[in-house]
Amino acid sequence: MFITKEKVELLRECRCNFDRKQDNKIKSAKVPKEYVDATVGPFDIELYTQQNNIEKAMTAKRIAVRYVENFENMQQLGKGLYLYSEAKGSGKTRLAISII
Protein backbone atom coordinates (compact mmCIF):
# COMPACT_ATOMS: atom_id res chain seq x y z
CA MET A 1 0.00 0.00 0.00
CA PHE A 2 1.28 3.45 -0.92
CA ILE A 3 0.00 6.40 1.10
CA THR A 4 0.51 10.01 0.12
CA LYS A 5 -1.24 13.19 1.28
CA GLU A 6 -3.52 13.13 -1.74
CA LYS A 7 -4.54 9.50 -2.07
CA VAL A 8 -4.11 5.89 -1.09
CA GLU A 9 -3.07 3.40 -3.76
CA LEU A 10 -3.53 -0.33 -3.26
CA LEU A 11 -1.52 -2.90 -5.12
CA ARG A 12 -2.94 -6.33 -5.70
CA GLU A 13 -1.06 -9.33 -7.03
CA CYS A 14 -2.35 -10.48 -10.41
CA ARG A 15 -3.72 -14.02 -10.73
CA CYS A 16 -1.00 -15.03 -13.22
CA ASN A 17 1.74 -14.09 -10.72
CA PHE A 18 -0.04 -16.00 -7.95
CA ASP A 19 -0.40 -19.07 -10.21
CA ARG A 20 3.28 -18.91 -11.19
CA LYS A 21 4.31 -18.82 -7.51
CA GLN A 22 2.06 -21.82 -6.77
CA ASP A 23 3.56 -23.76 -9.69
CA ASN A 24 7.06 -22.98 -8.43
CA LYS A 25 6.17 -24.19 -4.94
CA ILE A 26 4.84 -27.48 -6.34
CA LYS A 27 7.95 -27.95 -8.47
CA SER A 28 10.32 -27.19 -5.59
CA ALA A 29 8.41 -29.60 -3.33
CA LYS A 30 8.95 -32.33 -5.96
CA VAL A 31 5.30 -33.37 -5.85
CA PRO A 32 4.80 -36.50 -8.00
CA LYS A 33 2.75 -35.68 -11.11
CA GLU A 34 -0.03 -38.10 -10.20
CA TYR A 35 -0.61 -36.14 -6.96
CA VAL A 36 -0.53 -32.56 -8.29
CA ASP A 37 -4.32 -32.14 -8.29
CA ALA A 38 -5.01 -34.44 -5.34
CA THR A 39 -7.43 -33.31 -2.65
CA VAL A 40 -8.39 -34.85 0.66
CA GLY A 41 -12.01 -35.63 -0.27
CA PRO A 42 -11.38 -38.45 -2.75
CA PHE A 43 -8.70 -40.11 -0.59
CA ASP A 44 -9.79 -43.72 -1.13
CA ILE A 45 -9.89 -45.77 2.04
CA GLU A 46 -11.33 -48.70 0.04
CA LEU A 47 -7.78 -49.47 -1.13
CA TYR A 48 -7.07 -51.00 2.26
CA THR A 49 -8.02 -54.62 2.89
CA GLN A 50 -7.44 -55.16 6.60
CA GLN A 51 -10.05 -53.71 8.96
CA ASN A 52 -7.52 -52.04 11.26
CA ASN A 53 -5.88 -50.33 8.25
CA ILE A 54 -9.28 -49.15 7.00
CA GLU A 55 -10.02 -47.66 10.41
CA LYS A 56 -6.63 -45.92 10.54
CA ALA A 57 -7.14 -44.53 7.03
CA MET A 58 -10.62 -43.28 7.94
CA THR A 59 -9.23 -41.56 11.03
CA ALA A 60 -6.34 -40.01 9.09
CA LYS A 61 -8.71 -38.75 6.39
CA ARG A 62 -11.15 -37.31 8.95
CA ILE A 63 -8.32 -35.48 10.74
CA ALA A 64 -6.89 -34.19 7.47
CA VAL A 65 -10.28 -32.88 6.35
CA ARG A 66 -10.80 -31.16 9.71
CA TYR A 67 -7.29 -29.65 9.50
CA VAL A 68 -7.95 -28.25 6.01
CA GLU A 69 -11.36 -26.88 7.01
CA ASN A 70 -9.81 -25.11 10.02
CA PHE A 71 -6.48 -24.21 8.45
CA GLU A 72 -6.52 -20.47 9.17
CA ASN A 73 -7.28 -21.09 12.83
CA MET A 74 -4.65 -23.83 13.04
CA GLN A 75 -2.09 -21.55 11.42
CA GLN A 76 -2.83 -18.76 13.90
CA LEU A 77 -2.41 -21.23 16.76
CA GLY A 78 0.85 -22.50 15.30
CA LYS A 79 -0.61 -26.00 14.94
CA GLY A 80 0.64 -28.43 12.34
CA LEU A 81 -0.22 -31.95 11.34
CA TYR A 82 2.14 -34.92 11.65
CA LEU A 83 1.45 -38.06 9.63
CA TYR A 84 3.26 -41.16 10.83
CA SER A 85 3.18 -44.80 9.90
CA GLU A 86 5.87 -47.45 9.71
CA ALA A 87 4.05 -49.05 6.81
CA LYS A 88 5.14 -48.14 3.30
CA GLY A 89 2.16 -47.38 1.09
CA SER A 90 -0.08 -46.30 3.94
CA GLY A 91 -1.08 -43.04 2.21
CA LYS A 92 1.10 -40.56 4.11
CA THR A 93 2.50 -38.84 1.02
CA ARG A 94 -0.85 -38.82 -0.80
CA LEU A 95 -2.64 -37.34 2.21
CA ALA A 96 0.07 -34.77 2.95
CA ILE A 97 0.09 -33.55 -0.63
CA SER A 98 -3.70 -33.43 -0.65
CA ILE A 99 -3.59 -31.11 2.35
CA ILE A 100 -1.13 -28.82 0.60
Secondary structure, 3 states (H helix, E strand, C coil): CEECCCCEECCCCCHHHHHHHHHHHHHHCCCCHHHCCCCCCCCCHHHCCCHHHHHHHHHHHHHHHHHHHCHHHHHHHCCCCCCCCCCCCCCHHHHHHHHC
